[in-house]
Amino acid sequence: MSVAVTSSRECDHGWVSSPLNSCYLFVTTTLSTWQTSECLCADMGGHLVALETEEEIIWIKAISVTTRH
C-alpha cells in the first residue's frame, strides 16, 4: 500500500482529511520501489508519506484500519 500526502485545508474526492492540515490518499498497489511509489503519488498531486511525528503515526494507524484501500 502506498499513502500519498499533500498539504491542504480542503481535500479532493477520495482523499482523507487529517487534523494535521494534510490530505492522505491510500492506494493499494503492487509497486516494489520507493521511487516508483513516489512517482505515483506525485502524479496524483502529493508525495509518498514520511511519518515525522508520533501524532501522525497514531493518526495514520487509526485511519488506515477504517479506510478502504
Secondary structure as a PSIPRED ss2 file (coil, helix, strand):
# PSIPRED VFORMAT (PSIPRED V4.0)

   1 M C   1.000  0.000  0.000
   2 S E   0.000  0.000  1.000
   3 V E   0.000  0.000  1.000
   4 A E   0.000  0.000  1.000
   5 V E   0.000  0.000  1.000
   6 T E   0.000  0.000  1.000
   7 S E   0.000  0.000  1.000
   8 S C   1.000  0.000  0.000
   9 R C   1.000  0.000  0.000
  10 E C   1.000  0.000  0.000
  11 C C   1.000  0.000  0.000
  12 D C   1.000  0.000  0.000
  13 H C   1.000  0.000  0.000
  14 G C   1.000  0.000  0.000
  15 W C   1.000  0.000  0.000
  16 V E   0.000  0.000  1.000
  17 S E   0.000  0.000  1.000
  18 S C   1.000  0.000  0.000
  19 P C   1.000  0.000  0.000
  20 L C   1.000  0.000  0.000
  21 N C   1.000  0.000  0.000
  22 S E   0.000  0.000  1.000
  23 C E   0.000  0.000  1.000
  24 Y E   0.000  0.000  1.000
  25 L E   0.000  0.000  1.000
  26 F E   0.000  0.000  1.000
  27 V E   0.000  0.000  1.000
  28 T C   1.000  0.000  0.000
  29 T C   1.000  0.000  0.000
  30 T C   1.000  0.000  0.000
  31 L C   1.000  0.000  0.000
  32 S C   1.000  0.000  0.000
  33 T C   1.000  0.000  0.000
  34 W H   0.000  1.000  0.000
  35 Q H   0.000  1.000  0.000
  36 T H   0.000  1.000  0.000
  37 S H   0.000  1.000  0.000
  38 E H   0.000  1.000  0.000
  39 C H   0.000  1.000  0.000
  40 L H   0.000  1.000  0.000
  41 C H   0.000  1.000  0.000
  42 A H   0.000  1.000  0.000
  43 D H   0.000  1.000  0.000
  44 M C   1.000  0.000  0.000
  45 G C   1.000  0.000  0.000
  46 G C   1.000  0.000  0.000
  47 H E   0.000  0.000  1.000
  48 L E   0.000  0.000  1.000
  49 V C   1.000  0.000  0.000
  50 A C   1.000  0.000  0.000
  51 L C   1.000  0.000  0.000
  52 E C   1.000  0.000  0.000
  53 T C   1.000  0.000  0.000
  54 E H   0.000  1.000  0.000
  55 E H   0.000  1.000  0.000
  56 E H   0.000  1.000  0.000
  57 I H   0.000  1.000  0.000
  58 I H   0.000  1.000  0.000
  59 W H   0.000  1.000  0.000
  60 I H   0.000  1.000  0.000
  61 K H   0.000  1.000  0.000
  62 A H   0.000  1.000  0.000
  63 I H   0.000  1.000  0.000
  64 S H   0.000  1.000  0.000
  65 V H   0.000  1.000  0.000
  66 T H   0.000  1.000  0.000
  67 T C   1.000  0.000  0.000
  68 R C   1.000  0.000  0.000
  69 H C   1.000  0.000  0.000
